[in-house]
Amino acid sequence: MRRAGLLHSQRGVDGGYTLARPATAISVGDVLRAVGGTLTTVRGLPAERATYHGVAARLGGVWLAVNGAIEAIVDTTSLADLLTGRSVPAPPAGTTPPVPMTKQEME
Protein backbone atom coordinates (compact mmCIF):
# COMPACT_ATOMS: atom_id res chain seq x y z
CA MET A 1 0.00 0.00 0.00
CA ARG A 2 3.01 2.24 0.47
CA ARG A 3 4.01 1.74 -3.18
CA ALA A 4 0.48 2.69 -4.23
CA GLY A 5 0.80 5.98 -2.35
CA LEU A 6 -1.73 5.10 0.32
CA LEU A 7 0.67 4.85 3.26
CA HIS A 8 3.73 6.68 4.54
CA SER A 9 6.31 4.64 6.40
CA GLN A 10 8.42 5.94 9.27
CA ARG A 11 11.49 4.04 10.41
CA GLY A 12 12.84 3.93 13.91
CA VAL A 13 11.63 3.43 17.45
CA ASP A 14 8.59 5.62 16.86
CA GLY A 15 8.16 4.22 13.36
CA GLY A 16 5.19 2.66 11.70
CA TYR A 17 2.72 3.46 8.97
CA THR A 18 0.31 6.36 8.56
CA LEU A 19 -2.17 7.17 5.85
CA ALA A 20 -0.69 9.27 3.05
CA ARG A 21 -4.01 11.06 2.57
CA PRO A 22 -7.00 11.68 4.82
CA ALA A 23 -9.23 8.63 5.33
CA THR A 24 -11.98 10.51 3.47
CA ALA A 25 -9.73 10.63 0.37
CA ILE A 26 -8.86 6.91 0.23
CA SER A 27 -11.50 4.62 -1.18
CA VAL A 28 -11.97 0.94 -0.47
CA GLY A 29 -11.32 0.48 -4.19
CA ASP A 30 -7.91 2.15 -3.82
CA VAL A 31 -6.99 -0.33 -1.09
CA LEU A 32 -8.33 -3.39 -2.94
CA ARG A 33 -6.44 -2.49 -6.12
CA ALA A 34 -3.25 -1.82 -4.15
CA VAL A 35 -3.26 -5.23 -2.49
CA GLY A 36 -4.90 -7.38 -5.15
CA GLY A 37 -4.76 -5.69 -8.53
CA THR A 38 -7.98 -6.03 -10.49
CA LEU A 39 -11.28 -6.11 -8.60
CA THR A 40 -13.05 -8.85 -10.56
CA THR A 41 -11.42 -11.86 -12.16
CA VAL A 42 -12.98 -14.48 -14.38
CA ARG A 43 -11.02 -17.70 -14.81
CA GLY A 44 -7.93 -15.88 -13.60
CA LEU A 45 -8.27 -12.95 -16.01
CA PRO A 46 -9.54 -9.42 -15.44
CA ALA A 47 -13.24 -9.29 -16.37
CA GLU A 48 -12.54 -7.10 -19.40
CA ARG A 49 -10.16 -9.69 -20.89
CA ALA A 50 -12.31 -12.80 -20.43
CA THR A 51 -13.80 -14.11 -23.67
CA TYR A 52 -16.66 -16.50 -24.34
CA HIS A 53 -17.99 -18.24 -27.43
CA GLY A 54 -21.22 -19.87 -28.55
CA VAL A 55 -24.10 -19.90 -26.06
CA ALA A 56 -21.88 -18.22 -23.47
CA ALA A 57 -21.01 -15.28 -25.74
CA ARG A 58 -22.88 -12.72 -23.62
CA LEU A 59 -21.28 -13.74 -20.33
CA GLY A 60 -18.56 -11.18 -20.94
CA GLY A 61 -21.16 -8.43 -20.68
CA VAL A 62 -22.48 -9.91 -17.45
CA TRP A 63 -19.00 -9.90 -15.89
CA LEU A 64 -18.38 -6.34 -17.07
CA ALA A 65 -21.65 -5.26 -15.45
CA VAL A 66 -20.70 -7.06 -12.21
CA ASN A 67 -17.28 -5.40 -12.29
CA GLY A 68 -18.88 -1.98 -12.90
CA ALA A 69 -21.28 -2.43 -9.98
CA ILE A 70 -18.42 -3.47 -7.68
CA GLU A 71 -16.32 -0.50 -8.78
CA ALA A 72 -19.22 1.90 -8.25
CA ILE A 73 -19.57 0.77 -4.65
CA VAL A 74 -15.94 0.38 -3.56
CA ASP A 75 -14.83 3.57 -5.32
CA THR A 76 -17.47 5.64 -3.50
CA THR A 77 -16.87 4.10 -0.07
CA SER A 78 -13.98 5.69 1.82
CA LEU A 79 -11.98 4.40 4.75
CA ALA A 80 -13.65 7.13 6.81
CA ASP A 81 -17.05 5.69 5.83
CA LEU A 82 -16.00 2.34 7.25
CA LEU A 83 -14.81 3.93 10.47
CA THR A 84 -17.97 5.96 10.97
CA GLY A 85 -20.36 3.19 9.97
CA ARG A 86 -21.85 5.03 6.99
CA SER A 87 -23.95 2.65 4.95
CA VAL A 88 -22.67 1.29 1.66
CA PRO A 89 -24.09 3.17 -1.33
CA ALA A 90 -26.64 1.48 -3.57
CA PRO A 91 -25.59 0.45 -7.09
CA PRO A 92 -25.87 3.31 -9.58
CA ALA A 93 -29.28 4.16 -10.99
CA GLY A 94 -29.85 2.95 -14.49
CA THR A 95 -27.88 -0.27 -14.02
CA THR A 96 -29.64 -2.81 -16.17
CA PRO A 97 -29.30 -6.57 -16.44
CA PRO A 98 -27.89 -7.99 -19.67
CA VAL A 99 -30.26 -8.76 -22.54
CA PRO A 100 -31.01 -12.50 -22.89
CA MET A 101 -29.73 -14.21 -26.02
CA THR A 102 -32.15 -15.16 -28.77
CA LYS A 103 -32.45 -18.78 -29.96
CA GLN A 104 -30.62 -17.85 -33.17
CA GLU A 105 -27.68 -16.44 -31.20
CA MET A 106 -27.47 -19.66 -29.15
CA GLU A 107 -27.03 -21.81 -32.24
N, C-alpha and C positions, 0 to 999 in steps of 0.2 A: 504494500500500500504506500510505502515511502516512495518507491520508484514511480508510482502513478500520481504523485504529488498530493496525496491525501494526508500524509503524516510527516511530521518533522521528527528527526531523531536527535537526542542529546546524549552524548557520552559522559561517562564519569559517575561519581558517587550519587549525584542528584540527577542522573540521566534517566532516560525513558523515551516515550513517544507522546507527542501531542498532535492534535489535529492541525493541519496546515491551513485550513479555512474554518470559519464558524460552522457549527453543526447544522445550521440552517442552510448552508451553501454546499453541503455534501449530500448527494442523494444515495439511496440504497442501491440504485443502479450503478453509480460510480464505484461503490465498494464491491458489488458483485462482479463487475467487469475487471476490476483490479486484481481480484483473487482467482477468478475463474475464466476470464476471457469472455466468450460469447454467452448470452443469457439462455438461449434455447438451442439445443442440439438435437439433430435427428440422425440416428444411425452414426453418431460420432462426427457429424458435419454441422456447421452452422445452418440454421433453418433456411437461409437464402441460397445455400449451395446444394441442398438435397434435391434430387430429381426423381421423378416417378414416371412410369410408362403404363400404357393400357388403361385398365379400369381404375388404377390408382393415380392417374394423371393429375387430378385436381387436389391431391393431398398436399402438394407444395403450397398451394394457396391457403389451405387450412393452417399449416404450420407457420406461414408468414403472418396470418391473422393472430394466431396464438402468441407469436413473438411480439407483435405490435401491441397486443393487450398487456403483456407482461411489461414491456418497456414503458408503456403509458403509466402504469402503476408504480413501478420501482423508480422511474425517473422523476416522479412528482412527490415521492415520499422521502423526506430528509431524515438524517440522523436525529435531528431535534424533534421531528414528529414522533419517532420511536420513543424518545425519552419522555415526551410529554403525554404520550398515549393518544395522540390525534388519530382518528380513524383513517383507514386506508381509503384512498379515493376510489370511486366507482370507475369502471372502464369508460372510455370516452363515448360520448353520445354519437350516434350514427354508425357504431360498429355493427356490421351485419354479418350473418353467417354466410359461408360460401354457397354458391348456387349448385344444386344437385346436378349430376351428369345426366344427359339424356341417354336413352337406350342405344342410339346410334354412336354416341361417344364411347360407350362401354365396349363396343364390338371391335 
